[in-house]
Amino acid sequence: MPTTDSIMTTKLYWHDSRLRQFSAQVVDCFVQDGHRVVVLDQSAFYPGGGGQPHDTGTLNEVRVLAMSLGEDGRMLHHLDGDMPLKVGAVVSGEIDWSRRLEMLQQHTGQHILSQAFWQLFGAETRGFRIFDQMAEIDLTLDVPPDELTAAMTRAEELANAVVFDDRAVRLHTVTPAEAAQLPLRKENFNTDCIRVVEIADFDWSPCGGTHAQRTGEVGLIAIHSWERAKRMTRVQFVCGRRALRDYRAANQTATSVARRLSVGRDEAPEAVARLLEEHRQLGRRARALVELAIKAEAQELLETTPMTHKLRIIQHIFDDRDFDELKLLAHRLVTYDGVVVLLATRTREMARLVFARSTDLTVDVNTLLHAVCVRLGGRGGGKPDFAQGGGTRVAELERALVEAATALTV
Ligand SMILES: [Zn+2]
């Protein structure tokens, strides 16, 4: 006689994936990591495995947060809150049907999609996972990158044709010898008693998960995206209710973009392309205009700055000026002979500086700038004829620049 501890939980979901409510006897009950854990003689809760997450639901109206598999095939129901139960007590369980439906749609959809990739491209499925929003399979799909989109479309078409056929999904429990006679899609399994899921005239796969009874239940199978990963092709997909949610989200995104552009939804990509081209042209034009403006500004600064000791020291502080523009101005100014440029722009928090000099001079503006930046509590650097930097002690800026200019003339 086995002890109560080693009795394997009878899997009610094994033969009936639509069973939502059930009664069962408590076999064991204990506390683990602060949560009450209950073991039953039978259960409709899927404990998780094979890429499919566990079910949730209630036991005597207490939330079942998680499921796991204990030793000897015992299924552990992890409860939210304490509910001491005596061994032998009868409890009523109910699975969260909405979650189960979503899981069986993704799982059955996976069987169909995997077979489609196998039939069309000889690609095996090496991995499968259902996540919160998306499911994914890892395929040994060997298709050139530029043919991937077409391959995905073909697999999607075949998979959905099988859905629209509304074919029967049948379960068979077989021995390894019997399994060997079946046209099974290659997958790993190592139990004595094998459950095989048959999708009529399409796919035979050994699997212990929960599935639809007919392919129509799966609803739309939509490939969301794909990527190359570890020499495999990883395909993300959504089925059934998830496909509906994903369509709704995609439609809303496309519609809101189109509305901003005042075009119909399907004209949005072309409208965005036009907008980007316009943006590019405007950017080019703006740069040309800035250059013209800088030229004029440089001219004016030169004309209004007197010579001191054979130098024209152009020293100016701007408020919150674009730094690239400032550098452009400095470059422009030093195209004239005998010019030293000490320019700065400031905000309340930060001062930025650019120092430069004409090529006919030898003064080292890099050393000069470095000293000013240190005084401003910052850093800077460059070459003897062009340097940039900044600091945060903005209040020191004016005096520091005046002193830098003075240092040039002594
Ligand atoms: Zn399965």
Boltz pocket constraint, residues with backbone or C-beta under 6 A from the ligand:
constraints:
  - pocket:
      binder: B
      contacts: [[A, 107], [A, 108], [A, 111], [A, 197], [A, 206], [A, 207], [A, 208], [A, 209], [A, 210], [A, 211]]
      max_distance: 6.0
